[in-house]
């Protein structure tokens, strides 16, 4: 049996009972081993836990063999949260969780309430309604411009979504002065009591685009027409326009007129003559024998081919009395 004798001592200690090894002795400390030889300890603590990482109330040793520590981690147990809405969040508290806790969100139906149907959603577009996804079937209709007419027009049909501007055309001519008196068109009540000539009308029932004046006898323009009074046995009384007209596109100059004399005309030269500002006859029509009455005469202007400031002459004695003109136009 080995014995350890301390220096200067008189007795010895039995070291055979020593069982500690260097890994059982605190690092840096020296003891005598079973063989009587010194042993330097290698035992050390290398823990990295902090108090906040150890469950509260539980003790532990970290790096100091002589310091017992107590954990401070909160024991959350089976922590739970409910009623979480889509897009929101909940902060999970720090601490120990035992795995039985849960976060519960609201059901989708409760978060997507609505009463829209597929037929009310644009075709191909998707939406969530009462927890279900639906795809729209509502048809589309492009923009348009509608011109009003005499009958009603449907602009947009039911169950469609409009993808462009829907317009109703306007017209600057929709004014009271262009509408017959007491006639209402689209809310505009007419005040006009006259006639409405077109571009081919030189004269129409008192409306005088050509600006005719009398070249003899007397004349007057009334609501209904142009009256020329010609004395008996007088020749070549005429009316002359103040405005010029291009005769090239036309073949006829037409005159709707009333002859008031009651005697029969027997003069072969009786007729209607057309000149340009009195510069010479460019068209004529022999009217022949006529009693009083209303006639429409058409002068052939096919070969005139110029722009004309028309002068219309009524020749020979048979026209005496009155010539009453209702309408002069090109065709």
VMD Tcl script that draws the C-alpha trace (Angstrom):
set ca {
  {0.00 0.00 0.00}
  {1.40 3.36 -1.04}
  {1.61 6.14 1.43}
  {2.12 9.84 1.02}
  {4.49 11.45 3.48}
  {4.35 15.19 3.61}
  {7.75 16.90 3.91}
  {8.87 17.31 7.49}
  {5.95 15.23 8.71}
  {6.14 12.25 11.02}
  {3.12 10.33 9.70}
  {1.65 9.27 6.36}
  {-1.75 9.24 4.56}
  {-3.25 6.30 2.73}
  {-3.65 7.56 -0.90}
  {-5.01 4.26 -2.12}
  {-8.50 5.45 -1.35}
  {-8.22 8.34 -3.87}
  {-10.53 7.75 -6.85}
  {-10.58 11.19 -8.46}
  {-8.93 11.53 -11.77}
  {-7.69 14.71 -13.44}
  {-11.01 15.09 -15.34}
  {-12.78 15.06 -12.00}
  {-10.71 17.84 -10.51}
  {-11.25 21.54 -11.16}
  {-8.94 22.76 -13.82}
  {-5.65 24.08 -12.44}
  {-6.08 22.42 -9.03}
  {-3.51 19.73 -7.93}
  {-4.21 16.63 -5.83}
  {-2.33 13.39 -5.04}
  {-3.42 10.50 -7.12}
  {-3.75 6.85 -6.07}
  {-0.12 6.25 -6.94}
  {1.02 9.05 -4.73}
  {1.86 11.27 -7.63}
  {0.35 14.77 -8.05}
  {-2.61 15.17 -10.48}
  {-3.51 18.52 -12.07}
  {-7.25 18.85 -12.62}
  {-8.84 19.44 -16.03}
  {-12.52 19.80 -15.11}
  {-14.14 23.05 -16.28}
  {-17.68 24.25 -17.11}
  {-18.22 25.71 -20.62}
  {-21.92 26.42 -20.63}
  {-23.31 29.22 -22.78}
  {-26.88 29.47 -21.42}
  {-28.16 32.71 -19.97}
  {-30.71 33.01 -17.20}
  {-33.33 34.11 -19.76}
  {-32.80 30.83 -21.60}
  {-33.50 28.61 -18.62}
  {-37.07 28.07 -17.39}
  {-37.88 30.27 -14.44}
  {-37.37 28.60 -11.07}
  {-34.90 26.06 -12.44}
  {-31.23 26.15 -11.30}
  {-28.11 25.46 -13.27}
  {-24.34 26.00 -13.43}
  {-22.82 27.85 -16.31}
  {-19.03 28.47 -16.29}
  {-18.46 28.76 -12.56}
  {-18.40 25.51 -10.57}
  {-19.14 27.40 -7.42}
  {-22.05 29.57 -8.64}
  {-25.47 28.07 -9.02}
  {-27.74 30.17 -11.23}
  {-31.56 30.38 -11.50}
  {-33.41 30.63 -14.85}
  {-35.79 33.50 -15.65}
  {-37.51 32.24 -18.87}
  {-41.27 32.71 -18.54}
  {-43.25 29.51 -18.84}
  {-45.99 30.36 -21.39}
  {-47.33 26.84 -21.43}
  {-50.06 26.35 -24.09}
  {-50.31 30.04 -25.06}
  {-53.10 30.75 -27.61}
  {-54.49 33.60 -29.78}
  {-57.74 33.59 -31.76}
  {-59.79 35.86 -34.02}
  {-56.85 36.81 -36.24}
  {-58.13 38.57 -39.41}
  {-56.52 38.33 -42.84}
  {-53.66 40.78 -43.17}
  {-53.29 41.29 -39.42}
  {-50.70 39.81 -37.06}
  {-50.19 38.88 -33.41}
  {-47.01 39.17 -31.37}
  {-46.03 35.84 -29.79}
  {-44.70 36.58 -26.27}
  {-41.23 35.38 -25.35}
  {-40.79 32.38 -23.11}
  {-41.21 28.66 -23.03}
  {-44.06 27.18 -25.08}
  {-45.02 23.57 -24.58}
  {-46.17 22.99 -28.18}
  {-49.87 22.74 -27.39}
  {-50.63 26.40 -28.05}
  {-52.02 27.69 -31.36}
  {-52.93 30.85 -33.31}
  {-56.41 30.68 -34.84}
  {-57.53 32.94 -37.69}
  {-61.10 33.84 -38.60}
  {-62.70 31.73 -41.31}
  {-62.55 33.18 -44.87}
  {-66.33 33.41 -45.24}
  {-66.59 35.80 -42.30}
  {-63.94 38.03 -43.86}
  {-65.35 38.13 -47.41}
  {-69.05 38.90 -46.96}
  {-70.94 40.04 -50.04}
  {-73.93 39.53 -52.30}
  {-72.38 40.02 -55.77}
  {-72.86 37.28 -58.38}
  {-70.75 36.17 -61.34}
  {-73.18 37.97 -63.67}
  {-72.34 41.26 -61.92}
  {-68.56 41.00 -62.32}
  {-66.62 41.86 -65.49}
  {-66.00 38.77 -67.63}
  {-62.83 36.93 -66.62}
  {-62.28 38.94 -63.43}
  {-62.23 37.06 -60.12}
  {-63.53 37.91 -56.67}
  {-64.02 36.27 -53.29}
  {-67.55 36.26 -51.93}
  {-68.55 34.53 -48.68}
  {-65.39 32.44 -48.71}
  {-65.65 31.29 -52.32}
  {-63.85 32.52 -55.42}
  {-66.12 33.40 -58.35}
  {-65.27 34.33 -61.95}
  {-67.26 37.12 -63.59}
  {-69.46 36.61 -66.66}
  {-70.66 40.21 -67.16}
  {-70.26 41.13 -70.86}
  {-68.60 44.36 -71.98}
  {-69.59 47.03 -74.48}
  {-67.25 49.56 -76.06}
  {-67.82 53.27 -76.35}
  {-69.95 54.76 -79.11}
  {-71.51 57.92 -80.47}
  {-75.20 57.85 -81.31}
  {-76.85 60.22 -83.77}
  {-80.46 60.96 -82.80}
  {-83.16 60.19 -85.30}
  {-86.93 60.06 -85.58}
  {-87.14 56.84 -83.51}
  {-85.71 55.98 -80.11}
  {-82.31 54.24 -80.13}
  {-80.94 51.88 -77.50}
  {-77.42 52.95 -76.56}
  {-76.54 50.43 -73.85}
  {-78.22 47.03 -73.54}
  {-78.84 45.41 -70.13}
  {-76.27 43.39 -68.19}
  {-73.17 44.91 -69.77}
  {-70.30 47.01 -68.49}
  {-69.30 49.97 -70.65}
  {-65.57 50.26 -71.42}
  {-65.63 53.59 -73.27}
  {-67.47 56.90 -73.50}
  {-71.11 56.75 -74.57}
  {-71.96 59.98 -76.37}
  {-75.00 61.42 -78.10}
  {-74.01 63.54 -81.08}
  {-74.90 67.20 -81.05}
  {-75.63 69.53 -83.95}
  {-75.06 73.28 -83.94}
  {-78.07 73.64 -86.27}
  {-80.43 72.53 -83.50}
  {-81.62 76.05 -82.73}
  {-85.08 77.55 -82.58}
  {-84.54 79.58 -85.75}
  {-84.05 76.42 -87.79}
  {-87.21 74.68 -86.56}
  {-90.74 75.30 -87.75}
  {-92.71 77.49 -85.37}
  {-94.27 75.60 -82.43}
  {-92.56 72.33 -83.40}
  {-90.30 70.96 -80.64}
  {-87.27 68.79 -81.48}
  {-85.22 67.39 -78.59}
  {-86.48 70.09 -76.27}
  {-85.95 73.01 -78.66}
  {-89.16 74.74 -79.69}
  {-89.12 76.22 -83.17}
  {-89.80 79.84 -83.98}
  {-89.16 79.86 -87.74}
  {-92.08 80.79 -89.98}
  {-90.19 80.67 -93.28}
  {-88.85 78.11 -95.71}
  {-85.53 76.27 -95.72}
  {-83.64 76.48 -99.01}
  {-80.85 74.07 -99.92}
  {-77.57 74.81 -101.69}
  {-79.26 74.39 -105.09}
  {-82.07 76.84 -104.33}
  {-81.72 80.38 -105.70}
  {-85.14 81.37 -104.41}
  {-87.77 79.53 -102.31}
  {-91.12 80.97 -101.25}
  {-89.89 84.29 -99.96}
  {-86.41 83.12 -98.92}
  {-83.95 84.72 -101.32}
  {-80.40 83.25 -101.14}
  {-79.54 84.68 -104.59}
  {-80.55 88.21 -103.59}
  {-82.83 88.96 -106.60}
  {-83.82 92.48 -107.51}
  {-86.23 93.77 -110.16}
  {-85.10 95.15 -113.50}
  {-88.34 96.78 -114.49}
  {-91.98 97.14 -113.54}
  {-92.24 96.48 -109.81}
  {-91.46 93.52 -107.60}
  {-91.94 92.46 -104.01}
  {-90.96 89.45 -101.93}
  {-93.62 88.01 -99.66}
  {-93.77 84.99 -97.37}
  {-95.03 82.86 -100.28}
  {-93.11 84.15 -103.26}
  {-91.68 86.82 -105.54}
  {-94.22 88.93 -107.43}
  {-93.26 90.91 -110.54}
  {-95.83 93.32 -111.99}
  {-95.28 94.10 -115.70}
  {-97.21 96.84 -117.52}
  {-99.04 95.90 -120.73}
  {-97.06 96.14 -124.01}
  {-93.72 96.24 -122.19}
  {-90.78 94.00 -123.06}
  {-87.96 92.14 -121.31}
  {-88.62 92.74 -117.71}
  {-86.21 90.76 -115.53}
  {-84.96 89.86 -112.09}
  {-81.21 89.73 -111.42}
  {-79.29 87.90 -108.67}
  {-76.72 89.63 -106.50}
  {-74.84 86.37 -105.92}
  {-72.96 84.12 -108.36}
  {-73.54 80.38 -108.89}
  {-71.40 77.71 -110.50}
  {-73.58 76.20 -113.24}
  {-71.01 73.58 -114.30}
  {-72.39 70.63 -112.26}
  {-76.00 71.24 -113.39}
  {-78.11 70.74 -116.50}
  {-81.34 72.60 -115.64}
  {-82.45 75.94 -114.23}
  {-86.01 75.41 -113.00}
  {-88.68 78.04 -112.33}
  {-92.00 77.34 -110.58}
  {-94.24 80.35 -111.39}
  {-97.78 81.65 -111.72}
  {-98.96 83.68 -114.77}
  {-101.96 85.89 -113.95}
  {-103.03 87.42 -117.29}
  {-106.19 85.94 -118.78}
  {-105.48 86.61 -122.46}
  {-103.98 83.94 -124.71}
  {-100.42 84.64 -125.82}
  {-99.91 84.22 -129.57}
  {-96.48 85.81 -129.94}
  {-93.82 83.30 -131.03}
  {-91.01 85.18 -129.20}
  {-92.62 84.87 -125.81}
  {-90.21 83.10 -123.50}
  {-87.80 83.10 -120.59}
  {-84.17 84.14 -121.14}
  {-81.10 83.59 -119.00}
  {-78.04 85.81 -119.11}
  {-75.08 86.48 -116.88}
  {-75.45 89.98 -115.53}
  {-77.00 91.15 -118.83}
  {-73.93 90.20 -120.92}
  {-75.88 88.18 -123.47}
  {-78.30 85.26 -123.55}
  {-76.75 81.96 -122.44}
  {-79.96 79.92 -122.30}
  {-83.59 80.42 -123.25}
  {-86.93 78.67 -123.35}
  {-89.81 79.56 -125.64}
  {-92.94 79.20 -123.53}
  {-95.43 79.44 -126.40}
  {-99.15 80.07 -126.02}
  {-100.27 80.24 -122.42}
  {-103.40 81.06 -120.50}
  {-103.22 82.18 -116.91}
  {-102.04 79.40 -114.65}
  {-99.17 77.90 -112.68}
  {-96.27 76.37 -114.65}
  {-92.83 74.90 -114.04}
  {-90.28 75.74 -116.76}
  {-86.80 74.22 -117.06}
  {-84.07 75.96 -119.05}
  {-81.33 73.74 -120.46}
  {-77.99 74.90 -119.01}
  {-75.97 71.82 -119.95}
  {-73.49 73.77 -122.04}
  {-73.26 76.91 -119.93}
  {-70.16 75.68 -118.11}
  {-69.41 78.90 -116.23}
  {-70.08 80.65 -112.95}
  {-73.10 82.88 -113.44}
  {-74.74 85.81 -111.72}
  {-78.12 84.91 -113.23}
  {-80.50 87.42 -114.84}
  {-83.90 85.94 -115.75}
  {-85.93 87.90 -118.33}
  {-89.60 87.54 -119.24}
  {-89.97 88.65 -122.89}
  {-92.81 89.98 -125.03}
  {-96.21 91.48 -124.28}
  {-97.90 88.23 -123.31}
  {-96.33 88.39 -119.84}
  {-98.12 91.60 -118.91}
  {-100.03 91.55 -115.66}
  {-98.11 89.69 -112.99}
  {-95.60 86.90 -112.81}
  {-95.57 85.25 -109.40}
  {-92.49 83.10 -108.73}
  {-92.47 80.45 -105.99}
  {-89.25 78.57 -106.58}
  {-86.02 78.88 -108.64}
  {-83.50 76.03 -108.36}
  {-80.70 74.16 -110.12}
  {-80.78 70.47 -110.94}
}
mol new
graphics top color blue
foreach p $ca { graphics top sphere $p radius 0.5 }
foreach p [lrange $ca 0 end-1] q [lrange $ca 1 end] { graphics top cylinder $p $q radius 0.2 }
display resetview
